[in-house]
Structure formats: structure tokens, C-alpha cells
Amino acid sequence: MTLQLLVDAIQPLNRGKMEKAAQHIDSLVKPVGSLGRLEALAIQLSGMTGRLDLKNRQKEIIVMCADHGVYDEDVAISPKNVTAIQARNMLKGLTGVCVLAKNSGTQVLPVDIGIDCDPIEQMVSLKLARGCGNIAKGAAMAYEHAEMLLLASAQLAQRRIAAGVTVLGIGELGIANTTAAAAVISVLTGSDPGDVVGVGANFPLERLAHKQSIVRQAIAINQPDNKNALDVLAKVGGFELVGMAGVILGAAASGVPVVLDGFLSYASALAACQIAPIARDYCIPSHYSAEKGAVLALQHLQLQPYLHLDLRLGEGSGAAIAMSLIDAACMMYCHMGKLASSGIRFPA
């Protein structure tokens, strides 16, 4: 597969199916429009080219796990080995995304896409290296490696869909990764790092100026091309950011929805949607991340999340909660009674 073939496979939503879905929803036993954005969500899902119906949903969140060389610039307070520790905990079902996903019958698939550790037994691996380069000193990775990893991640998503998954979500795990995400968002939205860089996993406010300076340094040194999202990911991103962008493109190319998580996933979505603008129609934004810069990224994507919970855990935790909204929209669409047979007449 080439990147161009992947992009060319992404089809616009089927507007005819969406019109029929809207008519069906208006015929249900409720006032027209009374289920608000759940109705819009069901209509969006109905138009996705890979879905034949909304009845049978197998949901899975792919969590990309990787370390960052920029950790060495003192931009995180957690020890670097937390990435590997939490990846192992994820395999055991013990992390936040795992327990939240159980609530909606969603599977979690952690992927080692660049953890700074030896191979983890029973963990899916797309690892190119033990952590990406330090973006404050040079590129996160070579351009050709970014493209290779993007395609490998898209193919992983498509294999999971071929195995029966009909709704994908994305998440990430990696100490210091909010620094890279802030750099990507700053470049792709044309924003000043001061408006994007946040505290991440409880980074002290009094040291926030240092973190902002590292993002500025990374952009100045690497000079990423803001018209080439893959160049941006390669120069100031990270392995898991590339991986999530690949999953978005792979899901869209297969015609299935991909549920975004928070701040890190916004960075990947910005990149994916620059590479293939139609992919945006397959993105379901789960929640407003509490991380600074989230609003800027979402405005640029023109996406309005469904949940306001002040989450900033990452891992795909927000995506896990939003899976229940997808279930609700689909259950409404498939099982709600019809006005015509109810004996009820609402005013027009």
C-alpha cells in the first residue's frame, strides 16, 4: 500500500443514505429533533460507506504506546519508565481506559509503537525504535520512517476491521508526549506555543514557560512544513502521534468511524485530515480535553465533542466513555418505535 492509495480509498459519506436515515429518525415515536446530537450521530454513522447497518457493533480502542526523546528536556514530572509500566498494566486490563471500556463492552488493544524497553510479551508491536528522537535537538524520526509507520498503523486498523471491528477508537500512552502534541498543533494551526502548551500530567505551572520554550525550540530547529502534515509529524511529533493518524486514515479508508480521545488525538487528527480531508467525516470527537490548546485544535478541525468532563488522562479514556453514546444512537435508530403505529400525533 502507498499513502496515495490509502487516501484515494477514503470515500465521502453517502448522502442518500443519510437522507433516508434522517427521514427514519423523524418517523420515530418522539418530537422531531428531540434527541438532539444523538440523531445527528446516527445519521453520520448511517452515511459511512463501510457500515451495512447499525445493529451489530464490535468496538475497539487502539492505544499507541511510545516514548519521547524530548523527555530529556525536563518537560515531564513522571519517570520515563511509567510508559512501559502502564503498557503492561494495560495488557492486564488495569488502566483507566481498560476499566472505562468495559462499561460499554469495548476491547482495548495496546500497541508498542516505540516504548523504550525490551519487547513486552503478548503485546502487538510496530516498534521502529526505543523512543523517538529529541525534538528539541532534531527530528523525531526520518520522513520515510514516519510514512512507513503511518501505513503500518493504517494496515493494523484495517486488519482489525477485517476481523470484525466496526467502531474504532484511538488512544495513546507516553511520558512527555503532550510536548510533541503541542508542537504539532502549534504548527498545523499556525498558533503560538504559548496558546497551546499546557500542564499535561500535572506539570508544575511555574515551569510551564520552560515547556513552552522547548516547543518553540523544537519548531525553530526542525522548521516543519505546515503544508505537509507528515513532515510535521516526522520532525516535531512522535511515534504514537503518527500511529494514531494512521489508524484514523485506515478506519476512514474502510468506511468505519474512529472515535477520537483528547489533546494527543487532536494533533493526530489535524495531521490525518490535512493528508485526507474527507477523513474528518469519519471522526467522532469524544470529549473536550482539559489541556490548554484543545479548543484551538478543535476549532481548526471544526469538530464539536460530545462530553465535557475535564478529562486529561489520555489512554483513550474519553473515547471509551463516548462508545456508550454510539451505542445509544444506534439503539435509538434500530429499536425505537414508529409514530405511525403509536397512536401519538405531535404538532408539526
N, C-alpha and C positions, 0 to 999 in steps of 0.2 A: 504494500500500500504506500502511496505517496501522499503528501499533505494535500496536493491539489485534488486527488481522487477522493480523499476524505471530505474536503469542503464541498466538492461537487455532489456528493451523496446526500447532503442536507437539503431537504425539500421544504418549501413553505407549508404552513398549516393548510389543511383542506377546508377552505371557506364554506364550501357547500355542506360538508358535514357539520360545521359549526352552526350554520343557519338552522339546520334540521334539529340540532341539539337544543338551540335556543327556543325553537318552537315547542319541542317536547317539554322543556322545563316550564315554559309558560302554561302548559296544559295541566301541570301537576296541582294537587289539592292544597293551594296556598295563594295568597295575593301575589300578583306578578312582581317579581323583583325582591320579594320579602326575605329571601335567603342571601341577598347581597353578593359578596365576593365568592361565596361558595358556588353560586350559579355561574359566575364568570370563570371560575376554576374548572368546573365540569365542562363548560363549553370549550375552553382552551384544550383540555385533555382530549375531548372528542375530535378535535381537529388534527391531532398528532398522527402522522402517517403510519406509524408502526403499531397502533392500537386498534384492534378489531372491535373491542367492547370494553366497558368499564367494570365488568363484574369480577374478573379474576386478576387480583393484584399480588404479585410477589415482589416485595420491597427489599432493597439492599443499599446500604451506605458503604461506599469505598473510601477508606481512610488512608490517605497517603502520609507516610511517616518518614521524616528525613531530618538530618542535622545541617547546621549552617556554620560556615567559617567565620561569619561576622560575630558569632558568639564571643570570639576573642577580643572584641572591641568593648566589652563590658556593657552590653546592651540588654542583659537579662539577669535576673537575680536567682533563677533556679539553676541547679547544677546541670551540666550538659547531658549527663547520663540519664536524666529523667526521661528523655525521649525513648531510650531503649527499655527502661523500666516500665514505662507506661505502655509501650508497644506489647510487651509480654503480658501486662495486666489486661490489655485489650483482647488478646488471644484467649484469656481466661474468662472474659465477659465481665470484668470488674470495674471498668472505667465508666465515666458519665454517659458517653454515647451508648455504651452497651446496655446499661440498665434502662435508659430512656427509650431505646429502640425496642426493647422487649415489650413495652407498653402497647406498641402498635403492630407487633408481630413482624418487625423489621430485622433482617440479618445485618451483621456488621462484618466487613471484610477488610482487615488491616493489611496494608501493603508496605513492605520495606523498599522504599524508593531512594534510600540513601542515608540510613541510620549509621552513625559512627560506632559500629560494633560488629562483631562476627555474625555470620548468618544465624537467624533465630529459627529454631526448629519449627516446622509446620507453618511458617509464615510465607505468604506469597511474596516473591521478590522480583523487583525490577531494578535492583541496585546497580548504579553505574560506579559509585564511589562511596567511601565512608564520609559523607558530608560534602556539601558543595564548597566552592571557593569563597574566600572572604571578600565580599563585595566592596568593602572599604579599601581594598588593595588591588582589586582586579575583578575580572568577570566571575560570576557564579559558576559558569560552565562554558564550554565551547558551543558555538551556534549549532554545529552539526550534532552534538550530543543532546541539545535541547530538542531539536527536531526529532531525533531518534526516540527520545523519551516521551515526547508528545504522542507520537504514533503508537508506541508500545502501550501507552496508557489508554488510548482510544481503542486499541485492539482488545485490551483486557476488558474494557466496558462492553464491547460487542460480544466477547465470549460469554460474559455473564448474562447478557440479554439472550444469547442463543441457548443458554442453559435454563432459561425460563423467567429471568428477572424482567419485570415490566415497569418498575419505577426505580430509578437510581437516585442516590443522594451522594454528596461528596463531603468529606471532612479531612482534617489534617492533624498532624502531631509533629512538633519540632520546636525545641527551645530556641529562642531568638528569631523565630520566623515572622513576628509582626514587623520587625525592622525591614526585612526584604519585601514584605507585602506593602508596607508604607511607601517604599521606594518605587515599586511597580505602579501603585495607584497614583503617586505624585506625577510620574512621567506620563502615564496614559490619560490622565485627566487634565494635565497641564497645571497642576496645583502646587503651591509652595509646601514643602515638607512640614512647615510649622502648622499647617492646617490639616495635616493628615496623621502625623506621628502621635501615637497615644501610649498609654501605660502598659498595654499588653497584659501579661500575667503579673499584675501588681508592681510594676516597675516604679520606683520612687519618683514622685512629682518633681522633687528638687533636682533630679538627674535627667529630666526629660529633655532639657536643652542639649545635653550631650548626645542623646539618641537622635535628636533632630540633626545635629551636626554630622553624625555618621551617615545618615541618609543623604544629606547634601554632598558629603564627600564621595559617597558611592556613585551618585549621579554624575558629579563633576569628573571623576576619574574614568568612568566607563563610557560616558557620552552615549547612552542608549538612544536609538532612533525611535521616536514616539509614533512613527507611522508604521513601524514593524514590530508587532507585539511579541513575536518570537525572539527578536533581538533584545527586547526589553527583559523578557523572562530569562534569557541566557546571561545577560550582563548584570542585572540587579535583582533577579528573582531567586529561585531555589528549586530543588528537585521536586518537592511536593506541590509547589505552585504550578510547575509545568505539568505534573501528573494530573492535577485537578482540571486544568484546562483541557487536557487530552480526554478525560472522562466526559466532560461537557460536550466536546465535539463528537466523540464516539456515540454518546447517547442520542444526540441530535441526528447524526447520520443514520441511526437505526430507528428514528422516529419515536423515541420514548422520552418521557420527562426526566429531567435531572433536578433534584431539589438542592438548592444552594444552602450553605450554612451561613457563616458570618463573614467577618472582615477579610480573612485569608481567601475565602471562596470568592468574594467580590473581586479581588485582584485577579484571580484566575479567570473569572467570568469576563472581566474587562478585556483580557487578552484574547480569550476564545471568541468573543463577539466582535472583536476587531478583525480577527482572522476570517471568521464566517458570521456575518451579521445576522443571518437567518437563525443561527443557533440560539439567539435570545428568546425566540418564541417557545423554545423547549425548556427554558429555565423557570423554575418555580422558586421565588425568593422566600425563604422561611421566616427570618426574623431580622429586626433591626439590631445589629451588633452595637454594644455599648462603647466600642472602640472609637476613638476620635478618627475622623476621616470617613466613617461609614456612610454618612449622609452624602458626601461628595461623590463617592463611588456609586451609590445607588441612583443618585440624580443623573450621573453620566450614563448609567445602564438603562435609565428610565424604568426601573423596577420598584414596585412598592411591596415590601414584605407584609406578611400576614400577622406576625406576632411582635409584641413589644414587651419583652421580658427582661431587659437589661442583661442579656447573656454575653459573656466573653470567655467562655471556657474553650471554645473550639471543638475539635474532635469530630464534628458533625452533630453536636448535641442539639442545635436548633433544627437541623434537618430531621433529626429523629422525632422531635415533637411535632413538626409540620406534617409528617407522614399520616398522622391521625386526621388532619384536615383533608388530605387527599382521599382517605377512606370515607370521610363524611360526605364529601362532594360526590363521590362515586355511588355511595349507598343512596343518597338522595335521588340521583339520576336514575338508578336502576330499580329502586324498590318503592318509591313513593307512589301513592295512589293518584288517579286522574280526577280532575274536576268533573269531567263529563259523567262519571259514574258515581259521584259522591252525593249528588243532590244539593250541592252548595253552589251559589251564584254570587261571586264577588262583583262589586261595581267596577265598571271599566275604568 
